Amino acid sequence: MPTVEVLGAKGGKGGTLDLKPEVFGVEVRVPLLHQAVTRELADRRAGTHDTKGRSEVSGGGKKPWKQKGTGRARQGSIRATQWKGGGKPFGPTPHGYEKDMPRTMRREALRAAVAAKVAAGELKVVDAVDAGDGKTKSLVTQLTGWGLAEAPTLLVVQTLGEPVSRAARNVPWLTVETPSHVSVYQLLRCRQALFERSALLALQEALSE
C-alpha cells in the first residue's frame, strides 16, 4: 500500500498517511501521460492566428499591364502572392486546437501522474498551510521549513482563499491549485508537490470513484 510522510508544522515528522493502491499505485503509462499533456497544452492555444490571402488584401483589382506585347511575364494582379504586399500563400487561419480524450482516460492519466510523484518521493503532505497574514515572506518561510527548494512547485490546498492566493502571487516558482483543478501537466512539470492532507484525500476520493 502506498504511503506518504506527513510533515509537522515546523518540518518534523508528523506521521504517515496510507493511500489507496488503486489510485496511487497504478502503472505509469508514458504514452497515456503524453497524450494527456498534449491535449492540455493544445487546449490552451487561442487559435486566433490569421493571415490575409490574395482575395483579402486591398487593391490589385486592375491588371498591371496587358497580357501580351510587353516582353514581361504575364500578371493578373499586384496583390498576387509573388508580389511584395501581396497575399500570403497557404497562411494560417483561425481554428481550434482542442483534442478529444475520453473521461476514463483523463482520470487514468491523472492517477498515473500522482502515482509517479509518490513513487519518486516528490510528493509531500502537511496538515495545513497557514497563510493567514497573506504575506509572501511567511509563505516562503513555511515552504522552506518543509524542505522545498526554489524549483517549480505545485501547492494543492483544500480551499484557495484570498490570503493564500495573495501570498503566492509573487512567488514565480509556485503554482497553487485546488484538488478539482489539478492537471497532469502541472504534476509532471513541477519538481515537487505539496498537498494539504484534506486536499490529497479529496483528490483520492475523486479518482477512486
C-alpha atoms as a printed R data frame, in Angstrom:
    type eleno elety resid chain resno       x      y       z
1   ATOM     1    CA   MET     A     1   0.000  0.000   0.000
2   ATOM     2    CA   PRO     A     2   1.476  3.398  -0.955
3   ATOM     3    CA   THR     A     3   2.250  5.674   1.967
4   ATOM     4    CA   VAL     A     4   3.453  9.258   2.259
5   ATOM     5    CA   GLU     A     5   5.011 11.025   5.174
6   ATOM     6    CA   VAL     A     6   3.038 13.829   6.783
7   ATOM     7    CA   LEU     A     7   5.242 16.753   7.799
8   ATOM     8    CA   GLY     A     8   4.688 18.656  11.003
9   ATOM     9    CA   ALA     A     9   4.135 22.371  11.302
10  ATOM    10    CA   LYS     A    10   7.883 23.007  11.762
11  ATOM    11    CA   GLY     A    11   9.104 20.473   9.248
12  ATOM    12    CA   GLY     A    12   9.424 17.464  11.522
13  ATOM    13    CA   LYS     A    13   7.766 14.118  11.021
14  ATOM    14    CA   GLY     A    14   4.067 14.123  11.775
15  ATOM    15    CA   GLY     A    15   3.197 10.514  10.944
16  ATOM    16    CA   THR     A    16   2.307  8.723   7.745
17  ATOM    17    CA   LEU     A    17  -0.764  8.598   5.539
18  ATOM    18    CA   ASP     A    18  -1.883  5.391   3.848
19  ATOM    19    CA   LEU     A    19  -3.157  5.816   0.298
20  ATOM    20    CA   LYS     A    20  -5.357  3.655  -1.869
21  ATOM    21    CA   PRO     A    21  -3.319  1.440  -4.208
22  ATOM    22    CA   GLU     A    22  -5.961  1.635  -6.934
23  ATOM    23    CA   VAL     A    23  -5.301  5.387  -7.142
24  ATOM    24    CA   PHE     A    24  -1.680  5.933  -6.119
25  ATOM    25    CA   GLY     A    25  -0.245  2.564  -7.052
26  ATOM    26    CA   VAL     A    26  -1.329  2.269 -10.683
27  ATOM    27    CA   GLU     A    27   1.032  1.559 -13.550
28  ATOM    28    CA   VAL     A    28   2.619  4.685 -15.012
29  ATOM    29    CA   ARG     A    29   1.891  4.545 -18.730
30  ATOM    30    CA   VAL     A    30   4.060  7.095 -20.500
31  ATOM    31    CA   PRO     A    31   2.073  7.187 -23.792
32  ATOM    32    CA   LEU     A    32  -1.107  7.962 -21.848
33  ATOM    33    CA   LEU     A    33   0.614 10.776 -19.961
34  ATOM    34    CA   HIS     A    34   1.995 12.145 -23.223
35  ATOM    35    CA   GLN     A    35  -1.470 12.178 -24.769
36  ATOM    36    CA   ALA     A    36  -2.955 13.941 -21.746
37  ATOM    37    CA   VAL     A    37  -0.233 16.617 -21.700
38  ATOM    38    CA   THR     A    38  -0.505 17.170 -25.463
39  ATOM    39    CA   ARG     A    39  -4.261 17.613 -25.133
40  ATOM    40    CA   GLU     A    40  -3.942 20.087 -22.255
41  ATOM    41    CA   LEU     A    41  -1.333 22.234 -23.984
42  ATOM    42    CA   ALA     A    42  -3.307 22.173 -27.229
43  ATOM    43    CA   ASP     A    43  -6.451 23.329 -25.432
44  ATOM    44    CA   ARG     A    44  -4.563 26.359 -24.138
45  ATOM    45    CA   ARG     A    45  -3.881 27.648 -27.647
46  ATOM    46    CA   ALA     A    46  -6.093 30.546 -28.680
47  ATOM    47    CA   GLY     A    47  -6.081 29.662 -32.374
48  ATOM    48    CA   THR     A    48  -6.588 33.301 -33.379
49  ATOM    49    CA   HIS     A    49  -3.634 33.466 -35.799
50  ATOM    50    CA   ASP     A    50  -4.610 34.798 -39.193
51  ATOM    51    CA   THR     A    51  -3.022 36.000 -42.423
52  ATOM    52    CA   LYS     A    52  -4.574 37.589 -45.495
53  ATOM    53    CA   GLY     A    53  -4.749 35.741 -48.774
54  ATOM    54    CA   ARG     A    54  -4.732 37.442 -52.173
55  ATOM    55    CA   SER     A    55  -8.503 37.805 -52.079
56  ATOM    56    CA   GLU     A    56  -8.343 39.638 -48.719
57  ATOM    57    CA   VAL     A    57  -5.557 42.140 -49.425
58  ATOM    58    CA   SER     A    58  -6.839 45.538 -50.514
59  ATOM    59    CA   GLY     A    59  -6.068 46.748 -54.026
60  ATOM    60    CA   GLY     A    60  -4.924 44.825 -57.037
61  ATOM    61    CA   GLY     A    61  -8.208 44.898 -58.884
62  ATOM    62    CA   LYS     A    62  -6.672 46.082 -62.135
63  ATOM    63    CA   LYS     A    63  -4.384 44.028 -64.344
64  ATOM    64    CA   PRO     A    64  -0.952 45.764 -64.012
65  ATOM    65    CA   TRP     A    65  -0.199 45.561 -67.749
66  ATOM    66    CA   LYS     A    66  -1.667 43.948 -70.799
67  ATOM    67    CA   GLN     A    67  -1.310 40.238 -71.339
68  ATOM    68    CA   LYS     A    68   0.904 40.331 -74.444
69  ATOM    69    CA   GLY     A    69   3.407 42.551 -76.180
70  ATOM    70    CA   THR     A    70   5.373 43.976 -73.249
71  ATOM    71    CA   GLY     A    71   8.077 41.328 -73.036
72  ATOM    72    CA   ARG     A    72   7.377 40.875 -69.367
73  ATOM    73    CA   ALA     A    73   5.791 37.935 -67.610
74  ATOM    74    CA   ARG     A    74   2.026 37.961 -67.592
75  ATOM    75    CA   GLN     A    75   0.496 39.250 -64.355
76  ATOM    76    CA   GLY     A    76  -3.107 39.445 -63.282
77  ATOM    77    CA   SER     A    77  -2.844 41.393 -60.013
78  ATOM    78    CA   ILE     A    78  -0.236 43.233 -57.986
79  ATOM    79    CA   ARG     A    79  -1.694 41.502 -54.926
80  ATOM    80    CA   ALA     A    80  -0.725 38.024 -56.144
81  ATOM    81    CA   THR     A    81   1.401 36.005 -53.723
82  ATOM    82    CA   GLN     A    82   4.670 36.607 -55.583
83  ATOM    83    CA   TRP     A    83   4.339 40.403 -55.313
84  ATOM    84    CA   LYS     A    84   5.586 42.486 -52.410
85  ATOM    85    CA   GLY     A    85   2.493 43.492 -50.478
86  ATOM    86    CA   GLY     A    86   0.561 40.611 -51.957
87  ATOM    87    CA   GLY     A    87  -1.399 37.915 -50.174
88  ATOM    88    CA   LYS     A    88   0.182 35.193 -48.042
89  ATOM    89    CA   PRO     A    89   0.055 31.768 -49.715
90  ATOM    90    CA   PHE     A    90  -1.240 28.956 -47.511
91  ATOM    91    CA   GLY     A    91  -1.005 31.087 -44.373
92  ATOM    92    CA   PRO     A    92  -2.593 30.157 -41.041
93  ATOM    93    CA   THR     A    93  -6.258 30.856 -40.454
94  ATOM    94    CA   PRO     A    94  -8.199 30.867 -37.175
95  ATOM    95    CA   HIS     A    95  -9.136 27.405 -35.950
96  ATOM    96    CA   GLY     A    96  -9.400 25.484 -32.701
97  ATOM    97    CA   TYR     A    97  -6.779 23.080 -31.393
98  ATOM    98    CA   GLU     A    98  -8.994 21.183 -28.968
99  ATOM    99    CA   LYS     A    99  -8.337 17.458 -28.748
100 ATOM   100    CA   ASP     A   100 -10.837 14.898 -27.537
101 ATOM   101    CA   MET     A   101  -9.897 12.437 -24.808
102 ATOM   102    CA   PRO     A   102 -12.378 10.143 -23.038
103 ATOM   103    CA   ARG     A   103 -13.072 10.936 -19.407
104 ATOM   104    CA   THR     A   104 -11.873  7.478 -18.353
105 ATOM   105    CA   MET     A   105  -8.504  8.071 -20.000
106 ATOM   106    CA   ARG     A   106  -8.180 11.542 -18.459
107 ATOM   107    CA   ARG     A   107  -8.783 10.155 -14.976
108 ATOM   108    CA   GLU     A   108  -6.360  7.288 -15.531
109 ATOM   109    CA   ALA     A   109  -3.695  9.741 -16.704
110 ATOM   110    CA   LEU     A   110  -4.184 11.844 -13.567
111 ATOM   111    CA   ARG     A   111  -3.869  8.730 -11.394
112 ATOM   112    CA   ALA     A   112  -0.643  7.817 -13.169
113 ATOM   113    CA   ALA     A   113   0.778 11.330 -12.741
114 ATOM   114    CA   VAL     A   114   0.095 11.342  -8.990
115 ATOM   115    CA   ALA     A   115   1.400  7.785  -8.648
116 ATOM   116    CA   ALA     A   116   4.623  8.813 -10.411
117 ATOM   117    CA   LYS     A   117   5.121 11.657  -7.939
118 ATOM   118    CA   VAL     A   118   4.551  9.349  -4.969
119 ATOM   119    CA   ALA     A   119   6.909  6.692  -6.350
120 ATOM   120    CA   ALA     A   120   9.623  9.291  -6.994
121 ATOM   121    CA   GLY     A   121   9.313 10.725  -3.477
122 ATOM   122    CA   GLU     A   122   8.444 14.143  -4.863
123 ATOM   123    CA   LEU     A   123   5.087 14.458  -3.112
124 ATOM   124    CA   LYS     A   124   4.848 15.791   0.428
125 ATOM   125    CA   VAL     A   125   1.862 16.193   2.729
126 ATOM   126    CA   VAL     A   126   1.186 18.702   5.504
127 ATOM   127    CA   ASP     A   127  -1.806 19.096   7.750
128 ATOM   128    CA   ALA     A   128  -2.491 22.661   6.634
129 ATOM   129    CA   VAL     A   129  -0.831 25.653   5.016
130 ATOM   130    CA   ASP     A   130  -1.085 28.724   7.224
131 ATOM   131    CA   ALA     A   131  -1.069 31.954   5.225
132 ATOM   132    CA   GLY     A   132  -3.448 33.940   7.344
133 ATOM   133    CA   ASP     A   133  -1.470 37.154   7.091
134 ATOM   134    CA   GLY     A   134  -1.322 36.921   3.293
135 ATOM   135    CA   LYS     A   135   2.388 37.761   3.210
136 ATOM   136    CA   THR     A   136   4.719 36.180   0.684
137 ATOM   137    CA   LYS     A   137   7.616 36.024   3.155
138 ATOM   138    CA   SER     A   138   5.577 33.999   5.650
139 ATOM   139    CA   LEU     A   139   4.509 31.503   2.993
140 ATOM   140    CA   VAL     A   140   8.034 31.078   1.595
141 ATOM   141    CA   THR     A   141   9.372 30.579   5.130
142 ATOM   142    CA   GLN     A   142   6.868 27.775   5.654
143 ATOM   143    CA   LEU     A   143   7.746 26.113   2.369
144 ATOM   144    CA   THR     A   144  11.466 26.335   3.138
145 ATOM   145    CA   GLY     A   145  10.851 24.795   6.555
146 ATOM   146    CA   TRP     A   146   9.196 21.836   4.877
147 ATOM   147    CA   GLY     A   147  12.293 21.262   2.767
148 ATOM   148    CA   LEU     A   148  11.026 22.720  -0.502
149 ATOM   149    CA   ALA     A   149  13.632 24.352  -2.714
150 ATOM   150    CA   GLU     A   150  13.100 27.236  -5.114
151 ATOM   151    CA   ALA     A   151  12.126 24.974  -8.001
152 ATOM   152    CA   PRO     A   152   8.842 24.535  -9.896
153 ATOM   153    CA   THR     A   153   6.430 23.575  -7.113
154 ATOM   154    CA   LEU     A   154   2.753 22.666  -7.063
155 ATOM   155    CA   LEU     A   155   0.849 23.524  -3.897
156 ATOM   156    CA   VAL     A   156  -2.582 21.928  -3.578
157 ATOM   157    CA   VAL     A   157  -4.871 23.311  -0.870
158 ATOM   158    CA   GLN     A   158  -8.381 22.265   0.047
159 ATOM   159    CA   THR     A   159  -9.733 25.810  -0.266
160 ATOM   160    CA   LEU     A   160  -7.979 28.558  -2.180
161 ATOM   161    CA   GLY     A   161  -8.677 31.617  -0.060
162 ATOM   162    CA   GLU     A   162  -7.605 35.176  -0.631
163 ATOM   163    CA   PRO     A   163  -4.666 35.085   1.866
164 ATOM   164    CA   VAL     A   164  -3.037 32.070   0.202
165 ATOM   165    CA   SER     A   165  -3.677 33.427  -3.276
166 ATOM   166    CA   ARG     A   166  -2.217 36.820  -2.367
167 ATOM   167    CA   ALA     A   167   0.821 35.331  -0.612
168 ATOM   168    CA   ALA     A   168   1.651 33.047  -3.553
169 ATOM   169    CA   ARG     A   169   1.155 35.734  -6.186
170 ATOM   170    CA   ASN     A   170   4.755 36.945  -6.031
171 ATOM   171    CA   VAL     A   171   6.421 33.522  -5.891
172 ATOM   172    CA   PRO     A   172   7.352 32.760  -9.528
173 ATOM   173    CA   TRP     A   173   8.202 29.097  -8.901
174 ATOM   174    CA   LEU     A   174   4.959 28.280  -7.065
175 ATOM   175    CA   THR     A   175   1.603 27.230  -8.523
176 ATOM   176    CA   VAL     A   176  -1.412 26.946  -6.226
177 ATOM   177    CA   GLU     A   177  -4.412 24.812  -7.119
178 ATOM   178    CA   THR     A   178  -7.359 23.019  -5.535
179 ATOM   179    CA   PRO     A   179  -7.917 19.235  -5.876
180 ATOM   180    CA   SER     A   180 -10.602 19.677  -8.529
181 ATOM   181    CA   HIS     A   181  -8.282 21.723 -10.774
182 ATOM   182    CA   VAL     A   182  -5.055 19.713 -10.570
183 ATOM   183    CA   SER     A   183  -3.900 18.685 -14.035
184 ATOM   184    CA   VAL     A   184  -1.483 16.108 -15.429
185 ATOM   185    CA   TYR     A   185   0.719 18.802 -16.956
186 ATOM   186    CA   GLN     A   186   1.071 20.632 -13.634
187 ATOM   187    CA   LEU     A   187   2.066 17.436 -11.823
188 ATOM   188    CA   LEU     A   188   4.626 16.431 -14.430
189 ATOM   189    CA   ARG     A   189   6.052 19.937 -14.811
190 ATOM   190    CA   CYS     A   190   6.664 20.518 -11.112
191 ATOM   191    CA   ARG     A   191   9.726 19.057  -9.427
192 ATOM   192    CA   GLN     A   192   7.975 18.881  -6.075
193 ATOM   193    CA   ALA     A   193   4.347 18.778  -4.987
194 ATOM   194    CA   LEU     A   194   2.937 19.734  -1.609
195 ATOM   195    CA   PHE     A   195  -0.579 18.692  -0.635
196 ATOM   196    CA   GLU     A   196  -2.683 19.538   2.342
197 ATOM   197    CA   ARG     A   197  -3.894 16.313   3.938
198 ATOM   198    CA   SER     A   198  -7.538 17.142   3.261
199 ATOM   199    CA   ALA     A   199  -6.738 18.102  -0.342
200 ATOM   200    CA   LEU     A   200  -4.941 14.808  -1.012
201 ATOM   201    CA   LEU     A   201  -7.797 12.807   0.492
202 ATOM   202    CA   ALA     A   202 -10.304 14.763  -1.590
203 ATOM   203    CA   LEU     A   203  -8.307 14.013  -4.757
204 ATOM   204    CA   GLN     A   204  -8.098 10.371  -3.751
205 ATOM   205    CA   GLU     A   205 -11.861 10.112  -3.332
206 ATOM   206    CA   ALA     A   206 -12.479 11.842  -6.660
207 ATOM   207    CA   LEU     A   207 -10.123  9.496  -8.527
208 ATOM   208    CA   SER     A   208 -11.399  6.326  -6.838
209 ATOM   209    CA   GLU     A   209 -14.995  6.786  -7.988
